[in-house]
Amino acid sequence: MKKRTTFGLMKFLASSDEPISFLVVESLEYLPLIRRAFPNAELAAVTENEDAPREKEWEDLNVSWEILDYTAEPLPFPKESFDYILSEHLLELAGNPQDIAAGFSRFIKPIGALLTSFENIRWWKILDNLRDGHFYALAHRLFAREDFRTLLYASFYKEVSFLPETSPGPDKLLDELERAGFSDREDMNTENWLVIAHRSMQEVASLKARYTPKIRRQLVTLLRRIEYGIDLKENRESLKRLCETAHIDEAYVRAFVDQTIVWKEQFAKNIRE
């Protein structure tokens, strides 16, 4: 049975007129909301439902459709195609969740993110059922928040944040669970965790967003050559020319150095010589 949605993943997004690219996987009910919030977005959708492209509610949304089972078939898109991939409960039906999470990361741009959610195994109702000897999640996986974070870090995401979708329990039961060792009441009151997983740290993402990949490659190459003392005079001059022609300011270079250079004292010495 399909789970109800509260469209909570939209909380991670700010409306924009930019031509942002989205891939929506099975959570098709998000398509109208995304189109309203991002009128110039490029929308693609993956679903097993062969009838979906012909359904009236999607017909004016200008969606590019792919009909497939994402848990069993590879996605047919070029690498780094999307700013966002959005799919509620994406990993709960996957035979190997890390394979799916890591595979999807290949289709997200370096400054993009995965938006998903999962049912919380530490929700009070599940804990209460387990205490009574019942476990009803036989057809899908449940996750704990820190386990999910670990899974995403192991799948090449660099920064992971959570928002709770709460369904609070009775205080008496929560008190009993706390006495049993479940100390995080916010976690116990959370039925689902909403997740945004970025491919880059946000400080790095802001650097990547300002210049083209070609310019960033040139910049990091020159900085690392200077770091290791290679042809210092020539590479210092090349760095100066690149900054002038590409209008790269000193503050950006300093931030780039902070994120990419390992031997900072050696770099500082070489750049001054």
Summary of the structure (lengths in Angstrom):
residues: 273
radius of gyration: 23.1
end to end distance: 67.6
largest distance: 73.6
contacts: 782
relative contact order: 0.10
helix: 44%
strand: 19%
